[in-house]
Amino acid sequence: MRHARARVLTTSLAVLAAVAVSPLASPSRAAADDGVVGGQQVSVGDSPWAVALSSRDRFGGSRSGQFCGGVVVDRSTVLTAAHCLGPDVIGGPGGTVRDLKVIAGRDDLESTAGAEIPVRSMWVNPDYDERTNAGDVAVITLSTALPAGYVIPMADEGDPAYRPGTGAAVYGWGDTTGAGDYARTLHAARVQVLADSACERAYPGGPEGTYQSDSMLCAGVPEGGKDACQGDSGGPLVAQGKLIGLVSWGSGCGRPESPGVYTRVSDALRVLEQRTSRLPSVSEGA
């Protein structure tokens, strides 16, 4: 089954409104410590560009209302997945979620560390295709700028960080098992950038989705067991100190021969440069 990787309220949860319901809102300590499927707990201090999207009105007070991830690419600019701001996740257009915030500098979502920054504006790619997940990118503009040290550079087309076999890491606060065990603390899984041919074999078309090399890349390990999962959507895939992907979709979580699929940042840059002037220029260096 094809899965976008945002945390989505089911019908039964929506009826209960903001009441925290296990296991979505109450992961165990073990799940929090284990990290992304096959990952481990990491420090926001070492990866300050990894941020959480939050709506307590929609997802309850536990875990600060986290439902997706994002990444800081300019002091006031966060990239995330377009589907994170769609009706299937937040129940309507992004502007209808009055308490939407970006949480920065917080390792433990049950703490009050860091800052919860209101959103000043949003831009969702109008060409995002819900059927294929092509163009799965959105831009959030923050009401308050973050320190310059929170910004990660983005890898443009041709950057060696995209080469198959390159070591990478995916970050998030999402499901750690594929069974609704949502992490309380930031975690990361070490994966490898895979060749387009491997991704095309994994997702040639059908209910799992269709891999499109011009706008997507995939990453994982052949034997499975390391992957992003539900709740990690929009979060960063980082290689050689640069942002190369945004968590988008996949078949299950950590399955052998079913790698995670990411929005290719070089294509996201192309789309955003054509559609909006709010995204900063590509940063050079690590």
C-alpha positions in Angstrom: 0.0 0.0 0.0 1.3 3.5 -0.9 1.7 5.8 2.1 2.4 9.5 2.3 4.3 10.0 5.5 2.4 12.7 7.4 0.7 11.9 10.7 -3.0 11.7 9.8 -6.0 11.7 12.2 -8.3 8.8 11.6 -12.1 9.2 11.8 -12.2 7.8 15.3 -9.5 10.2 16.5 -11.3 13.2 14.9 -14.4 12.4 16.8 -12.3 12.6 20.0 -11.0 16.0 18.9 -8.0 17.0 21.0 -8.1 14.1 23.5 -4.8 12.2 23.4 -5.3 8.6 22.2 -2.8 5.8 22.4 -0.7 4.9 20.5 -0.6 8.1 18.4 -0.2 10.5 21.2 1.4 8.4 23.9 4.4 6.5 22.6 6.4 4.4 25.1 9.8 5.5 26.4 11.4 2.6 24.5 9.9 3.9 21.2 11.1 7.4 21.9 14.7 6.2 22.6 14.8 3.8 19.6 14.3 6.5 17.0 13.1 6.4 13.3 12.7 2.8 12.0 16.2 1.5 12.4 17.5 4.9 13.7 18.7 6.4 17.0 18.1 9.4 19.1 20.0 12.5 18.1 20.4 16.1 19.4 18.7 19.1 17.9 21.8 21.0 18.9 23.7 19.1 16.2 20.9 19.4 13.7 19.1 22.7 14.5 17.6 22.9 10.9 15.3 19.9 11.7 12.0 21.3 13.0 8.5 20.0 13.8 5.1 21.2 12.5 2.6 21.5 15.3 -1.2 21.9 15.8 -2.5 21.1 19.2 -6.1 21.9 18.0 -5.8 19.2 15.4 -3.5 16.6 17.1 -3.8 17.2 20.8 -1.4 18.5 23.5 0.8 15.4 23.9 4.1 15.6 21.9 3.4 19.3 21.3 0.8 18.5 18.6 3.6 17.4 16.2 2.3 15.9 12.9 5.0 16.5 10.3 8.6 17.7 9.9 10.3 20.5 8.2 13.7 22.0 7.5 15.1 25.5 7.9 16.6 26.8 4.6 16.7 30.5 5.5 16.3 32.3 8.8 12.5 32.8 8.2 11.9 30.0 5.7 11.0 26.3 6.3 10.5 23.7 3.6 8.1 20.8 4.1 5.9 18.4 2.1 2.9 19.8 0.3 0.7 16.9 1.5 1.5 18.0 5.2 -0.6 21.1 4.6 -3.4 19.4 2.7 -6.9 18.5 3.9 -6.1 14.8 4.5 -3.7 15.8 7.2 -4.9 19.1 8.7 -8.6 18.9 7.7 -8.7 21.8 5.4 -6.6 24.6 3.8 -3.6 25.5 5.8 -5.0 28.9 6.8 -7.9 27.2 8.6 -5.4 25.8 11.3 -5.2 28.8 13.5 -2.6 27.4 15.9 -0.2 26.1 13.2 3.4 26.6 14.5 6.9 25.5 13.8 8.8 24.1 16.8 12.6 24.7 16.7 15.3 23.8 19.1 13.3 21.2 20.9 14.7 17.6 21.3 11.9 16.3 23.5 8.4 17.2 22.3 7.0 16.8 25.8 9.3 19.6 27.1 9.0 23.4 26.7 12.5 23.9 25.3 13.2 25.9 22.2 10.6 28.1 20.5 7.2 27.6 19.0 7.0 30.1 16.2 3.7 31.2 14.6 3.4 30.9 10.8 3.2 34.2 8.9 2.4 32.7 5.5 2.4 29.5 3.5 2.9 28.5 -0.1 1.8 25.1 -1.3 3.0 24.0 -4.8 -0.2 24.2 -6.9 1.3 21.5 -9.2 1.5 18.9 -6.4 0.0 15.7 -7.8 -1.8 13.8 -5.0 -1.9 10.6 -7.1 1.9 10.4 -7.8 3.2 12.7 -5.1 5.2 14.6 -7.7 6.0 18.2 -6.7 5.5 17.4 -3.0 6.9 20.7 -1.6 5.6 23.7 0.4 7.1 26.8 1.9 6.4 28.2 5.3 7.4 31.7 6.2 8.0 32.3 9.9 6.7 35.3 11.9 10.1 35.5 13.7 13.5 34.8 12.2 15.7 32.0 13.6 19.5 32.4 14.2 21.7 31.9 11.1 23.1 28.7 12.6 19.7 27.0 12.1 20.0 27.2 8.3 21.2 24.2 6.2 22.5 24.6 2.6 20.6 23.0 -0.2 22.1 20.8 -2.9 21.4 22.0 -6.4 21.3 19.9 -9.5 24.6 18.1 -10.2 25.8 18.2 -6.6 27.8 15.1 -5.7 25.6 14.6 -2.6 23.0 13.0 -5.0 25.4 10.3 -6.2 24.2 6.7 -5.6 25.9 5.1 -2.7 26.4 8.4 -0.8 25.7 8.1 2.9 22.8 10.1 4.1 20.6 10.5 7.2 16.8 11.1 7.5 15.5 13.0 10.6 12.1 13.2 12.3 9.8 12.6 15.3 7.6 10.0 13.5 6.6 6.4 13.9 9.5 4.2 15.0 8.0 0.8 14.2 5.3 1.2 11.5 2.7 0.4 14.2 1.9 3.9 15.5 4.7 4.2 18.0 5.5 7.9 17.7 8.8 9.1 19.0 9.0 11.8 21.7 12.6 12.8 20.8 14.3 13.7 17.5 15.9 10.7 15.8 17.7 9.9 12.7 18.3 6.8 10.5 21.5 6.3 8.4 20.7 5.3 4.9 22.2 5.5 1.4 21.2 7.3 -1.7 20.0 4.7 -4.2 20.3 4.6 -8.0 17.3 5.7 -9.9 17.2 2.3 -11.5 16.7 0.6 -8.1 13.9 3.1 -7.3 12.2 2.5 -10.6 12.2 -1.2 -10.0 10.8 -0.8 -6.5 8.0 1.6 -7.7 7.3 1.0 -11.4 3.7 2.0 -11.1 0.5 0.8 -9.4 -0.9 1.1 -6.0 2.5 1.6 -4.3 3.1 4.7 -6.5 5.3 5.6 -9.4 8.9 6.8 -9.0 9.8 9.8 -11.1 13.5 10.5 -11.2 13.2 14.1 -12.3 11.4 15.1 -9.1 12.2 12.3 -6.7 15.0 10.4 -5.2 15.0 7.4 -2.9 17.2 6.2 -0.1 17.4 3.2 2.2 19.3 0.0 2.7 18.8 -3.1 0.5 17.8 -5.3 3.5 15.3 -2.8 4.8 15.0 -1.9 8.5 16.0 1.8 8.1 13.5 4.3 6.9 11.3 7.3 7.5 7.7 6.6 8.5 4.4 8.2 9.3 4.9 11.6 11.1 8.3 12.2 9.4 6.8 13.8 6.2 8.5 17.0 5.2 11.6 16.3 7.3 15.1 16.4 5.9 17.3 13.9 4.1 20.8 15.2 4.5 24.0 14.1 2.7 27.5 15.7 2.9 26.1 18.5 5.0 23.5 19.5 2.5 19.7 19.1 2.2 19.0 16.7 -0.7 15.5 15.5 0.0 12.2 16.0 1.9 10.4 12.9 3.3 7.5 12.2 0.9 6.2 8.6 0.6 6.9 4.9 0.5 5.5 1.4 0.7 5.3 0.6 4.4 8.2 1.5 6.6 11.6 -0.2 6.4 10.5 -3.0 4.1 13.2 -4.8 2.1 13.4 -3.5 -1.5 10.9 -0.8 -0.6 13.0 2.3 0.0 11.7 5.7 1.1 10.9 8.2 -1.6 11.9 11.9 -1.1 11.2 15.1 -3.0 14.4 15.9 -4.8 15.5 19.3 -3.5 17.2 20.3 -6.8 13.8 19.9 -8.5 12.0 21.7 -5.6 14.4 24.6 -6.1 13.5 24.7 -9.8 9.8 24.7 -9.0 10.1 27.4 -6.3 12.3 29.7 -8.4 9.6 29.6 -11.1 6.6 30.0 -8.7 7.7 32.2 -5.9 10.4 34.8 -4.9 10.3 33.9 -1.3 12.9 31.2 -1.3 16.5 32.3 -0.8 19.2 31.5 -3.3 21.0 28.1 -3.0 23.6 28.2 -0.2 27.1 27.1 -1.1 29.2 24.8 0.9 28.5 22.6 3.9 
